[in-house]
Amino acid sequence: MLFVEAPPGDKLAEIPRALKGVLPLMANMVEGGKTPVKNAAELQAMGFAMVIFSAAIKAGWPVLALLGV
């Protein structure tokens, strides 16, 4: 799996086309980051196999703390 980190602007869509399915791709969506945030369906349509939504991870920490994780 290739982790694609912070391509600027609309460069994100060019990466899957350039690699043509050579290996699975993972995107990292960060609000306020260099790459415009896309939803999971948009990323899948581009050719990404996995996505991290960093804001969702950050929001989940209080819940994990309550669970003792």
Kinemage of the C-alpha trace (Angstrom):
@kinemage 1
@onewidth
@group {chain A} dominant
@subgroup {mainchain}
@vectorlist {calphas} color= white
{ca met a 1} P 0.000 0.000 0.000
{ca leu a 2} L 1.224 3.466 -0.878
{ca phe a 3} L 0.371 6.257 1.563
{ca val a 4} L -0.160 9.464 -0.400
{ca glu a 5} L 0.702 12.444 1.810
{ca ala a 6} L -0.454 15.997 1.051
{ca pro a 7} L -0.462 16.384 -2.711
{ca pro a 8} L -1.336 20.037 -3.372
{ca gly a 9} L -4.551 21.170 -5.035
{ca asp a 10} L -6.045 18.766 -7.562
{ca lys a 11} L -2.898 16.606 -7.865
{ca leu a 12} L -4.576 13.886 -5.761
{ca ala a 13} L -6.631 12.633 -8.725
{ca glu a 14} L -3.519 12.330 -10.910
{ca ile a 15} L -1.797 9.791 -8.654
{ca pro a 16} L -4.104 6.783 -9.231
{ca arg a 17} L -4.141 7.485 -12.974
{ca ala a 18} L -0.348 7.584 -13.053
{ca leu a 19} L 0.068 4.343 -11.093
{ca lys a 20} L -2.739 2.498 -12.932
{ca gly a 21} L -3.494 0.024 -10.127
{ca val a 22} L 0.118 -1.021 -9.499
{ca leu a 23} L -0.578 -1.103 -5.751
{ca pro a 24} L -3.374 -0.043 -3.362
{ca leu a 25} L -3.408 3.636 -2.419
{ca met a 26} L -4.281 5.308 0.885
{ca ala a 27} L -5.218 8.991 1.222
{ca asn a 28} L -5.109 11.165 4.335
{ca met a 29} L -7.826 13.827 4.551
{ca val a 30} L -6.986 16.675 6.937
{ca glu a 31} L -9.206 19.733 7.223
{ca gly a 32} L -7.077 22.779 6.499
{ca gly a 33} L -4.390 20.671 4.819
{ca lys a 34} L -2.718 21.103 1.426
{ca thr a 35} L -5.132 18.716 -0.300
{ca pro a 36} L -8.818 19.628 -0.649
{ca val a 37} L -10.900 17.219 1.465
{ca lys a 38} L -12.824 14.586 -0.519
{ca asn a 39} L -15.361 12.104 0.832
{ca ala a 40} L -14.830 8.337 0.757
{ca ala a 41} L -16.959 7.815 -2.373
{ca glu a 42} L -14.984 10.452 -4.304
{ca leu a 43} L -11.678 8.907 -3.272
{ca gln a 44} L -12.845 5.421 -4.183
{ca ala a 45} L -13.959 6.666 -7.612
{ca met a 46} L -10.459 8.133 -8.092
{ca gly a 47} L -8.893 4.748 -7.281
{ca phe a 48} L -8.006 4.945 -3.577
{ca ala a 49} L -8.468 1.788 -1.493
{ca met a 50} L -8.289 3.382 1.964
{ca val a 51} L -8.643 6.803 3.560
{ca ile a 52} L -7.827 8.303 6.951
{ca phe a 53} L -10.080 11.115 8.123
{ca ser a 54} L -7.837 12.697 10.750
{ca ala a 55} L -10.576 14.913 12.251
{ca ala a 56} L -12.664 11.800 12.935
{ca ile a 57} L -9.740 10.145 14.717
{ca lys a 58} L -9.148 13.250 16.841
{ca ala a 59} L -12.849 13.474 17.727
{ca gly a 60} L -12.840 9.825 18.811
{ca trp a 61} L -10.106 10.156 21.474
{ca pro a 62} L -12.519 11.223 24.276
{ca val a 63} L -14.665 8.165 23.585
{ca leu a 64} L -11.645 5.873 23.710
{ca ala a 65} L -10.555 7.480 26.981
{ca leu a 66} L -13.988 6.795 28.496
{ca leu a 67} L -13.677 3.170 27.415
{ca gly a 68} L -10.233 2.908 28.989
{ca val a 69} L -8.528 2.216 25.681
